[in-house]
């Protein structure tokens, strides 16, 4: 049996363009497919301006902690970090806001603490055992709003970017922004962008704290 030799040829750029244009014309009456194609081209061939990325210098050993802390903040947790051991303890923001730490109860037997009060026990251990603590709270509303504005700036002009811009300039911007983004094709892009913003936010706080600690020696 004689094997055929397959010769791969490269199409002329003009022929390629003509073929692509024919494909596009075949989709002109299908807005959903056109939108998917548009998004694919943006993702694959156009690198959006990444306003969330800035070079913040921190020790390499802190790099995994930055990602982990950003994820905790996204879940509404306050993060307590021991700079000596890099141990991190998370406590929900809602609990921290209502928690009152009673120094006079320092001698209380922790074995008697009920299971639902383990966050309080964690806070007591932090105050008692950690020599230094870096506390990182979730971003304030103004900072979070800035993340959304930056994200909209990365989007190409179109229906979604217009809707998001209008949401941010109206009443209850957080609710309306999230409602729109969760029903759009930009949902995953927003999550990835927000995660980068949170990582930069965490890295900035850590860099400031470490610098201050170093300067205060």
C-alpha positions as CSV (number, residue, x, y, z in Angstrom):
1,X,0.0,0.0,0.0
2,X,1.4,3.3,-1.1
3,X,1.1,6.0,1.6
4,X,0.0,9.4,0.3
5,X,2.2,12.3,1.3
6,X,0.1,15.1,2.7
7,X,1.5,18.5,1.9
8,X,0.4,21.3,4.2
9,X,0.1,24.6,2.4
10,X,-0.1,28.1,3.8
11,X,-3.0,30.1,2.5
12,X,-2.4,33.5,1.1
13,X,-3.3,36.2,3.7
14,X,-5.8,37.8,1.3
15,X,-7.5,34.4,0.7
16,X,-7.6,33.8,4.5
17,X,-9.2,37.2,5.0
18,X,-11.8,36.5,2.3
19,X,-12.7,33.2,3.9
20,X,-13.0,34.8,7.3
21,X,-15.2,37.5,6.0
22,X,-17.5,34.9,4.4
23,X,-17.8,33.2,7.7
24,X,-18.6,36.5,9.4
25,X,-21.3,37.2,6.8
26,X,-22.9,33.8,7.5
27,X,-23.3,34.8,11.2
28,X,-24.7,38.3,10.6
29,X,-28.2,37.2,11.4
30,X,-27.2,35.4,14.6
31,X,-26.4,38.0,17.3
32,X,-25.6,35.3,19.9
33,X,-23.0,33.6,17.8
34,X,-21.5,37.0,16.8
35,X,-21.2,38.0,20.4
36,X,-19.4,34.7,21.3
37,X,-17.1,35.2,18.3
38,X,-16.4,38.8,19.4
39,X,-15.6,37.7,22.9
40,X,-13.3,34.9,21.6
41,X,-11.3,37.3,19.5
42,X,-10.9,39.7,22.4
43,X,-9.8,37.0,24.7
44,X,-7.4,35.3,22.3
45,X,-5.9,38.1,20.3
46,X,-6.3,41.3,22.2
47,X,-4.7,41.8,25.6
48,X,-6.8,44.1,27.7
49,X,-5.1,46.7,29.6
50,X,-4.6,45.3,33.1
51,X,-5.1,48.3,35.4
52,X,-5.1,45.9,38.3
53,X,-1.5,44.8,38.1
54,X,1.2,46.8,39.7
55,X,4.6,45.8,40.8
56,X,4.5,45.5,44.6
57,X,7.7,44.1,46.1
58,X,7.2,41.6,48.9
59,X,9.3,38.7,50.1
60,X,8.9,35.6,48.0
61,X,7.8,33.6,51.0
62,X,4.7,35.8,51.2
63,X,3.5,35.1,47.6
64,X,1.3,32.1,48.4
65,X,-0.1,34.1,51.4
66,X,-1.2,36.9,49.1
67,X,-3.3,34.7,46.9
68,X,-4.9,32.9,49.9
69,X,-5.6,36.1,51.8
70,X,-7.2,37.7,48.7
71,X,-9.5,34.7,48.4
72,X,-10.4,35.1,52.1
73,X,-11.2,38.8,51.7
74,X,-13.4,37.9,48.7
75,X,-15.4,35.7,51.1
76,X,-15.9,38.6,53.5
77,X,-13.3,37.4,56.1
78,X,-10.9,39.5,58.1
79,X,-7.4,38.1,58.0
80,X,-5.0,38.0,60.9
81,X,-1.4,37.2,59.9
82,X,1.5,36.4,62.1
83,X,4.6,37.8,60.3
84,X,6.9,35.6,62.2
85,X,5.3,32.3,61.3
86,X,3.1,33.4,58.3
87,X,0.2,31.7,60.0
88,X,-3.2,33.2,59.0
89,X,-6.4,33.1,61.0
90,X,-9.7,34.2,59.3
91,X,-12.7,35.5,61.1
92,X,-15.9,36.7,59.4
93,X,-16.3,40.4,59.1
94,X,-19.8,40.2,60.6
95,X,-18.4,38.6,63.7
96,X,-15.5,40.9,64.1
97,X,-17.8,43.9,63.9
98,X,-19.8,42.7,66.9
99,X,-17.0,41.0,68.9
100,X,-16.0,42.5,72.2
101,X,-12.7,41.2,73.6
102,X,-12.7,41.0,77.3
103,X,-9.2,41.2,78.7
104,X,-10.4,40.3,82.2
105,X,-11.6,36.9,80.8
106,X,-8.0,36.0,79.8
107,X,-7.8,33.2,82.3
108,X,-11.0,31.5,81.1
109,X,-10.5,27.9,80.3
110,X,-10.6,27.6,76.5
111,X,-11.8,24.0,76.7
112,X,-15.1,25.4,78.1
113,X,-15.7,27.6,75.0
114,X,-18.7,26.4,73.0
115,X,-18.1,25.3,69.5
116,X,-19.9,28.3,68.0
117,X,-17.5,30.6,69.9
118,X,-14.3,29.3,68.3
119,X,-13.8,32.6,66.5
120,X,-13.6,34.3,69.9
121,X,-11.1,31.7,71.0
122,X,-9.0,32.4,67.9
123,X,-9.0,36.1,68.7
124,X,-7.9,35.4,72.3
125,X,-5.0,33.3,71.0
126,X,-3.9,36.0,68.6
127,X,-3.9,38.6,71.4
128,X,-2.2,36.3,73.9
129,X,0.4,34.4,71.8
130,X,1.3,36.5,68.8
131,X,4.0,39.1,69.3
132,X,3.0,40.9,66.2
133,X,-0.1,40.8,64.0
134,X,-1.0,42.1,60.6
135,X,-4.7,42.6,60.3
136,X,-6.2,42.9,56.8
137,X,-9.8,43.8,56.4
138,X,-11.9,43.5,53.3
139,X,-11.6,46.7,51.1
140,X,-13.8,49.6,52.0
141,X,-16.8,50.3,49.7
142,X,-14.9,53.1,47.9
143,X,-12.0,50.7,47.1
144,X,-14.3,48.0,45.9
145,X,-16.1,50.6,43.7
146,X,-12.8,51.5,42.2
147,X,-12.2,47.9,41.2
148,X,-15.5,47.9,39.3
149,X,-14.7,51.2,37.6
150,X,-11.3,49.8,36.5
151,X,-12.9,46.7,35.2
152,X,-15.4,48.6,33.1
153,X,-12.5,50.6,31.6
154,X,-10.9,47.4,30.3
155,X,-14.0,46.5,28.3
156,X,-14.6,47.3,24.7
157,X,-17.4,49.7,23.9
158,X,-20.6,47.8,23.7
159,X,-23.9,46.9,25.3
160,X,-22.4,45.4,28.5
161,X,-19.9,48.1,29.1
162,X,-22.6,50.7,28.7
163,X,-25.0,48.9,31.1
164,X,-22.2,48.5,33.7
165,X,-21.3,52.2,33.4
166,X,-24.9,53.2,33.9
167,X,-25.2,50.9,36.9
168,X,-22.1,52.5,38.5
169,X,-23.5,56.0,38.0
170,X,-26.9,55.2,39.4
171,X,-28.5,54.2,42.7
172,X,-27.3,51.0,44.4
173,X,-24.4,50.5,42.1
174,X,-23.0,47.4,43.8
175,X,-26.3,45.5,43.5
176,X,-27.0,46.6,39.9
177,X,-23.4,45.9,38.8
178,X,-23.4,42.4,40.2
179,X,-26.8,41.7,38.7
180,X,-25.6,42.6,35.3
181,X,-22.2,41.0,35.4
182,X,-23.6,37.7,36.7
183,X,-25.8,37.4,33.6
184,X,-23.2,38.4,31.1
185,X,-20.3,36.7,29.3
186,X,-17.9,38.9,31.3
187,X,-18.7,37.1,34.6
188,X,-15.5,35.1,34.7
189,X,-13.4,38.0,33.5
190,X,-14.7,40.1,36.3
191,X,-13.9,37.4,38.9
192,X,-10.3,37.1,37.6
193,X,-9.9,40.9,37.5
194,X,-11.3,41.4,41.0
195,X,-9.0,38.7,42.3
196,X,-6.0,40.5,40.9
197,X,-7.2,43.8,42.5
198,X,-7.5,42.0,45.8
199,X,-4.1,40.5,45.5
200,X,-2.6,43.9,44.9
201,X,-4.6,45.3,47.8
202,X,-3.1,42.6,50.1
203,X,0.4,42.9,48.7
204,X,0.3,46.7,49.3
205,X,-0.8,46.3,52.9
206,X,1.9,43.6,53.5
207,X,4.6,45.7,51.9
208,X,3.7,48.7,54.1
209,X,3.6,46.6,57.3
210,X,6.8,44.9,56.6
211,X,8.5,48.1,55.7
212,X,7.2,49.7,58.9
213,X,8.4,46.8,61.0
214,X,11.8,46.9,59.3
215,X,12.1,50.6,59.8
216,X,11.1,50.4,63.5
217,X,13.8,48.0,64.4
